[in-house]
Amino acid sequence: MDSFKVALFLILLMMVTVEKVSSEIVCQDILEEQLCASQVKMDKSQCHEEPWNSKCRKTCGRCDECYDAESMMTCDSQKANCDDINVAHECSRTCGVLGCEKETRRVFHMP
């Protein structure tokens, strides 16, 4: 029964941490806004291609779109780094931020 209480406590702690992290991440352009703007001006479809799909979310108007710009395998390996602004922008679905707060697919494993 004690291990159940510990597991429950850890799950609740992780949920609070996830909420805190997701509330601190603000959509922005990771690259310089001028670079993003010039690239998007040349070809708007670049907003769906790497690296622009994660590095220029604000300029591309994709702040509220829920998607992982990186592969699922890459994002799964970065789950512990979701508080990093680059990881959050690259793996918003996995991290549950930037429009994905209700679509989180993050899975925690107990040690």
PyMOL commands that set and color helices and strands:
alter all, ss='L'
color gray80, all
select helices_A, chain A and resi 2-24+33-42+44-48+52-55+57-60+72-77+79-81+85-90+92-95
alter helices_A, ss='H'
color red, helices_A
deselect
rebuild
show_as cartoon
